[in-house]
Amino acid sequence: MNQVNDRSRDIGAFVPAPDDDMIICRCEEITKGEIRKAVHDGMFTMTEIRRYLRTGMGLCQGQTCAKLVKGIVARELGISPAELEPATSRVPMRPIEMHIFANEAK
Amino acid sequence: MSNCAEVVIIGGGIIGCATAYYLAKKGTSVIVLEGSDHIGNGGSSRNGGGVRQSGRDPRELPLVMYGINHYWPTLSEELEVDCEYHQDGNLRLGKTEKHLQILQGLTDRAVAVGLDVRMIDSDEVRAINPYLSEEVIGASWCPTDGHANPLTTTLGYYKMARRLGVHFITGEKVKELRKIKGKLRQVITENNVYEGETVVLAAGLDSRQIAATVGIDIPMQAAMLEALVTEAEPHMFDQMLGTAEADFYGHQTKHGSFVFGGSSGLEGFTKDNGTPVTNSLTAPCICRGIMKYFPILSDAKIVRTWAGWMDKVVDGVPVLGNVEEVPGLVLACGFTGHGFGIAPSAASQLAELIVDGTTHVDLTDLRYDRFKAKI
């Protein structure tokens, strides 16, 4: 937490790749190319990528794609995936109907 | 890279990012210091997305109206990101006679300062939004209000400011401001010292502690709000919604999901007060509030909930502009939970104030020197 992160450091230019059309986040249909471009737009953390593109904001809440997204972002930044903190997991664990959620007192 | 710039901005939320963007457009060199690890990690990413004029204090109304006329309609093109701005009106709903009295009071105040807002009856409410329950007996209606996506808008300002050469540093928590020869000059963090001709303090709640290091005390406190989002639903309506009872507010996003915010009434007294985490009682409470107005949504699935702080000022409007006691300091904080919609115009006016020394919108009523004892 709270590591100094210079957002103007040189990570090189975006270079198009043949697999940029591959869908990584299936819930929100976000491609590898979109994730890589977002890094070059300055989104250097998993939280920023998620807020910018909606990766991991769909029904599975990133349980499928989070690891893949992390690998792509880390590679683009030239760092180890272990250096990237995962985005915050949020309640509820599984999607739950409003009328059931609302009935918590029983 | 240099630790000096013409302007140092403390806080990488939408206010800090947008001010940096408008300053950079004017050719000013800017450093933005963000204390957390993420850009826009406070209220900027946790709010309900309202771009509202109705319900606002007359002192800040000219500023938000300026933004809705000059910035919001073209913001997506300008920031090269989909801000999802909708200007399809705001309904503030009432279910009882007492609610209607509250709404009438708000409406009268807004009309007095020239806003197009009026009371409408239950038939007209349902003509605008046919999904509302029979319990709704009236509403106030402001057709020029709307909503947008706070995540893409905040990060869009960041992206464009960065592209214009603004130097952003995250994880750089400010400890202290320091004057040199009577003028604010240095910003001291845990790791570094930064210098600027002007320092903009846009650190939300943390602004109070930082301002205190140069003897300035902004009367604001933390207040928590929570929000939730549903799975994507078929398109239903485009208005922004609020209620007289303030039991929830929200809208349907372009994605199809509904974002609703609200509270449980226990805020400020929860055991984990001090961190913005959700309380298990709040989301169910918001759900019960929503279902009274929208029974049709009772099968919609909630996929995510979150919490955020508001920087609530004693008189409910932001603190903007220069501070006489500390030359070189510009305050941009205390937005009191409704800072998102006003951000583009607040930021552009602060950039004008810093570079040109004058603003299009008079900011006098929002200055720090307004705080006085009651007698």
HADDOCK unambig.tbl for C-alpha pairs under 7 A between the chains (distance, minus, plus):
assign (segid A and resid 1 and name CA) (segid B and resid 37 and name CA) 6.78 0.50 0.50
assign (segid A and resid 2 and name CA) (segid B and resid 36 and name CA) 5.78 0.50 0.50
assign (segid A and resid 2 and name CA) (segid B and resid 37 and name CA) 5.38 0.50 0.50
assign (segid A and resid 2 and name CA) (segid B and resid 171 and name CA) 4.14 0.50 0.50
assign (segid A and resid 3 and name CA) (segid B and resid 37 and name CA) 6.88 0.50 0.50
assign (segid A and resid 3 and name CA) (segid B and resid 171 and name CA) 4.83 0.50 0.50
assign (segid A and resid 4 and name CA) (segid B and resid 169 and name CA) 6.70 0.50 0.50
assign (segid A and resid 4 and name CA) (segid B and resid 170 and name CA) 5.76 0.50 0.50
assign (segid A and resid 4 and name CA) (segid B and resid 171 and name CA) 4.50 0.50 0.50
assign (segid A and resid 4 and name CA) (segid B and resid 172 and name CA) 5.52 0.50 0.50
assign (segid A and resid 5 and name CA) (segid B and resid 169 and name CA) 5.54 0.50 0.50
assign (segid A and resid 5 and name CA) (segid B and resid 170 and name CA) 5.12 0.50 0.50
assign (segid A and resid 5 and name CA) (segid B and resid 171 and name CA) 6.14 0.50 0.50
assign (segid A and resid 6 and name CA) (segid B and resid 168 and name CA) 6.39 0.50 0.50
assign (segid A and resid 6 and name CA) (segid B and resid 169 and name CA) 4.64 0.50 0.50
assign (segid A and resid 6 and name CA) (segid B and resid 170 and name CA) 6.68 0.50 0.50
assign (segid A and resid 7 and name CA) (segid B and resid 167 and name CA) 6.98 0.50 0.50
assign (segid A and resid 7 and name CA) (segid B and resid 168 and name CA) 5.34 0.50 0.50
assign (segid A and resid 7 and name CA) (segid B and resid 169 and name CA) 5.75 0.50 0.50
assign (segid A and resid 8 and name CA) (segid B and resid 167 and name CA) 5.99 0.50 0.50
assign (segid A and resid 8 and name CA) (segid B and resid 168 and name CA) 6.67 0.50 0.50
assign (segid A and resid 41 and name CA) (segid B and resid 159 and name CA) 5.63 0.50 0.50
assign (segid A and resid 42 and name CA) (segid B and resid 159 and name CA) 6.15 0.50 0.50
assign (segid A and resid 45 and name CA) (segid B and resid 38 and name CA) 6.81 0.50 0.50
assign (segid A and resid 48 and name CA) (segid B and resid 38 and name CA) 6.54 0.50 0.50
assign (segid A and resid 51 and name CA) (segid B and resid 151 and name CA) 5.58 0.50 0.50
assign (segid A and resid 51 and name CA) (segid B and resid 152 and name CA) 7.00 0.50 0.50
assign (segid A and resid 52 and name CA) (segid B and resid 151 and name CA) 6.37 0.50 0.50
assign (segid A and resid 52 and name CA) (segid B and resid 152 and name CA) 5.47 0.50 0.50
assign (segid A and resid 52 and name CA) (segid B and resid 155 and name CA) 6.65 0.50 0.50
assign (segid A and resid 59 and name CA) (segid B and resid 231 and name CA) 6.71 0.50 0.50
assign (segid A and resid 59 and name CA) (segid B and resid 303 and name CA) 6.46 0.50 0.50
assign (segid A and resid 90 and name CA) (segid B and resid 304 and name CA) 5.75 0.50 0.50
assign (segid A and resid 90 and name CA) (segid B and resid 305 and name CA) 6.14 0.50 0.50
assign (segid A and resid 90 and name CA) (segid B and resid 306 and name CA) 6.88 0.50 0.50
assign (segid A and resid 91 and name CA) (segid B and resid 304 and name CA) 5.63 0.50 0.50
assign (segid A and resid 91 and name CA) (segid B and resid 305 and name CA) 5.65 0.50 0.50
assign (segid A and resid 92 and name CA) (segid B and resid 303 and name CA) 6.42 0.50 0.50
assign (segid A and resid 92 and name CA) (segid B and resid 304 and name CA) 6.02 0.50 0.50
assign (segid A and resid 94 and name CA) (segid B and resid 303 and name CA) 6.84 0.50 0.50
assign (segid A and resid 95 and name CA) (segid B and resid 301 and name CA) 5.47 0.50 0.50
assign (segid A and resid 95 and name CA) (segid B and resid 302 and name CA) 5.38 0.50 0.50
assign (segid A and resid 95 and name CA) (segid B and resid 303 and name CA) 4.55 0.50 0.50
assign (segid A and resid 96 and name CA) (segid B and resid 301 and name CA) 4.79 0.50 0.50
assign (segid A and resid 96 and name CA) (segid B and resid 302 and name CA) 5.31 0.50 0.50
assign (segid A and resid 96 and name CA) (segid B and resid 303 and name CA) 6.87 0.50 0.50
assign (segid A and resid 97 and name CA) (segid B and resid 298 and name CA) 6.81 0.50 0.50
assign (segid A and resid 97 and name CA) (segid B and resid 299 and name CA) 5.10 0.50 0.50
assign (segid A and resid 97 and name CA) (segid B and resid 300 and name CA) 5.36 0.50 0.50
assign (segid A and resid 97 and name CA) (segid B and resid 301 and name CA) 4.02 0.50 0.50
assign (segid A and resid 97 and name CA) (segid B and resid 302 and name CA) 6.10 0.50 0.50
assign (segid A and resid 98 and name CA) (segid B and resid 287 and name CA) 5.90 0.50 0.50
assign (segid A and resid 98 and name CA) (segid B and resid 298 and name CA) 5.08 0.50 0.50
assign (segid A and resid 98 and name CA) (segid B and resid 299 and name CA) 5.82 0.50 0.50
assign (segid A and resid 98 and name CA) (segid B and resid 300 and name CA) 5.77 0.50 0.50
assign (segid A and resid 98 and name CA) (segid B and resid 301 and name CA) 5.74 0.50 0.50
assign (segid A and resid 98 and name CA) (segid B and resid 302 and name CA) 6.23 0.50 0.50
assign (segid A and resid 99 and name CA) (segid B and resid 298 and name CA) 4.99 0.50 0.50
assign (segid A and resid 99 and name CA) (segid B and resid 299 and name CA) 6.39 0.50 0.50
assign (segid A and resid 101 and name CA) (segid B and resid 284 and name CA) 5.42 0.50 0.50
assign (segid A and resid 102 and name CA) (segid B and resid 284 and name CA) 4.06 0.50 0.50
assign (segid A and resid 102 and name CA) (segid B and resid 285 and name CA) 6.39 0.50 0.50
assign (segid A and resid 102 and name CA) (segid B and resid 287 and name CA) 5.30 0.50 0.50
assign (segid A and resid 102 and name CA) (segid B and resid 288 and name CA) 5.47 0.50 0.50
assign (segid A and resid 103 and name CA) (segid B and resid 284 and name CA) 6.90 0.50 0.50
assign (segid A and resid 104 and name CA) (segid B and resid 284 and name CA) 6.51 0.50 0.50
